[in-house]
Amino acid sequence: MVLCLVVITAVAGTWALVARRLEHWQVRAPLVMVVAGLATGFTTNLIENTLSSTVAQHVAEVILAVLLFVDATEVRGGRLFGDEPGLAGRALLVAMPLSLVAAMALGGLMLPGGLGWPALLVIACVLVPIDLAPAESLIRDHLVPARVRGVLNVESGYNDGIISPIFAFALILAGTSSPADTAGEALSTALPSAVKALVAGLAFGLAIAWLMNHTERLEWTTPQSRRVIVVVAPLLTYTATTAAGGNGFVAAFVCGIAFRFLRQVVPRHRIKQPVRTPELQLLEDVSVLSTIAMWFYLGNAAVYVLRGGIRWPVVIYCLAVLTVVRILPILLALLRSGMPWRERLATGVIGPRGTTSIVFGLLAFNDLPEGELAHTALTTMTLTVIASVLLHGPGAVIAGRVRH
């Protein structure tokens, strides 16, 4: 664990020194950290212990809670669901469920071991959510149509939060940490947890935002103290909700939505040109530093998967999840939407996977029964995300540059 920390900090610091130079070649932190994880993995025999350690699992959980809060707060524009809420709703509420079903159906045909539907649902929840981190430059590229960028930004911000309770339900049924044997038993465990999370997330998000608004008007806070409060918000929400028996991931996500609504969206309706609040900068920097560690562990996981052997049907399945399972549901969901066909296709083609899949995959690996099931979950996550880094890094901008 100490060796991993030394390598992560050393490589992250080195990357930071030359980040601008590397960006000219579309080489970003995720790719650099994956390579570092690969190199470290090939020189040590402690990978499995690192991936399955309790400390690594708790770190992954906290990082996911922070990311869910960040995703919920950083959707650009003055609305909660961006400038095209109808299109974003189609992507989240129509295309994403279709992708989950398609990933499960295809997994039942191609994945080894005769997996049951709970395990297939766990794997689908790991692989379906998109994350723009591997294609960060896409959001700033004005050659990509604004409508495409807007839909992708909202989808990437909200899809992991929506999938979190589904993932928790599937993991309760398929994993080893819960005694649930039927869908009804799993639902009876997951539903009260989700309700507690909704209540806690709303309460914490609205309370923290209101207190910040009030104390700021009284001039009791400083810019630095406001940045610290924003970092504390998801940590407090996650830990308190988990201690109360709720789903900390859902609570952190809901907290972010409630916080953004009262802290950013409502005040922005009073001004013509919304501005980005600098108080989120520290939280974003913390989340970037946290995700760097996850990309390093992805490199470790890749070595572990290679040592265990990879079957060709699994490789084909992962490529299908990145392409067909993503593109067809998007095209179906956007039928009669008024969006040009090339923009619809670009929205489907640009579907990078990233930190959310890595964290979900590590949690699944630790909670699913040891052997074929856990190995399959880790293998599919690793292959899908690495393929996404290669396809959606330089390739994402090229694919998205369509004419109106």
Residue, then its C-alpha position, 0 to 999 in steps of 0.5 A: m500500500v505504501l509503494c502504491l502511494v509513493v508511485i501515485t504521488a510521484v507520477a501525479g506530481t510529474w504529470a502536473l509539471v508537464a500537463r499542458r505539454l502532454e495535452h497537445w498530444q491528447v495524453r491526459a492524467p487517466l492514461v498516464m496513471v493507467v500506464a503507471g499502474l501497469a508498470t507497478g503491477f508487473t513489478t509486484n505480486l501484491i496486486e490482489n491484496t491491494l485491490s481487495s483490501t478493506v482500506a482500498q474499498h473504503v477509499a473507493e467508496v469515499i471517492l465515489a461519494v465525492l464524485l457523485f456530489v461533484d457531478a450533481t453540482e457541475v452541470r453547466g448552465g443555469r438549469l438543473f438539467g442543462d439547456e436541453p432538458g428534454l434531450a437529456g431526459r431521453a438519454l437518462l430515462v430512456a436510453m440508459p435503461l435500454s442500455l442496461v437491459a441490452a448489456m444484461a441480455l448480451g452478457g447472458l449470451m457471451l459472458p462465461g459461467g452462466l451468470g444469473w440476472p443479479a450478477l448480470l445487472v451488477i456488471a451492466c451497472v458497472l459498464v453503462p454509466i458514461d464519464l467524460a474524464p477520458a474525453e475532457s477536451l470534448i466539453r471545451d471543443h466548439l467544433v462539437p455541436a453545443r447540443v451534443r456537448g450539453v446532452l453528454n454533460v448532463e448525462s455524465g453528471y447524473n447517470d451514475g447517481i441514478i444507477s447507484p441505487i440499482f447497483a446497490f440493489a443488484l449487489i445486495l442480491a448477488g454479493t456476499s455482504s447481505p443475506a438476501d436470497t430473493a429480489g423481494e428481500a433485496l428490495s426490502t433492504a435497498l428501498p428503506s436505505a434509498v428513502k433514508a438517502l433521499v431524505a438525508g441528501l435533501a436535508f444536508g444539501l438544502a441546509i448547507a446551501w441555506l447556511m452558506n447563503h445566510t452567513e455569506r450575506l452576514e459576511w461571516t465567511t471567507p472565500q477559503s472557508r466557503r471552499v472548505i464547506v463545499v468539500v466537507a458537504p459530500l463527506l458529511t452527507y455520505t458518512a452520516t447517511t451510512a451511519a444511519g443505515g442509508n445509501g451514502f452514494v445516493a445521499a451524496f448525489v441528492c445532496g449535490i442536486a439540492f445544494r446546487f439548486l439553492r446555492q447556484v440555480v436560484p440566484r442565477h435566475r436573477i442575473k443574465q449571464p450565470v457565472r461559475t462559482p469559484e467555491l467549487q474549485l477546491l472540491e474539483d481539485v480534490s476530486v481530480l486528485s482522488t480520481i487519479a488514484m482510481w486510474f492507477y488502480l485500473g492499471n493494477a487491475a489490468v495486470y491482475v486480469l491479464r495474469g488470470g487470462i482473458r477470453w475472446p467472448v469477453v473482449i467482444y462483449c466489452l467492445a459491444v458495450l462501448t458501441v452497439v449497447r450505447i449507440l442503438p439505445i441513444l438513437l432509439a431514445l432520440l427518435r422524433s426529437g428534432m435533433p439532426w441524425r449526425e448529432r444523434l449519432a455523435t451523442g451515441v458514439i461519444g460515450p467514454r467510461g471512466t472513474t464511476s465504472i472503476v469504482f463500481g467495478l472494484l466494489a463489485f470485485n470485493d463484494l461478489p463471491e470469489g472466483e469466476l463471478a468476481h473475476t468476470a466483473l473486474t475483467t469486463m470493467t478493466l477491458t471496457v474502461i481501458a478500451s474507452v481511454l484508447l477510443h475516446g481520448p483522441g478519438a472522441v473529439i474527431a467523432g464529435r466534430v460533425r457539421h450542423 
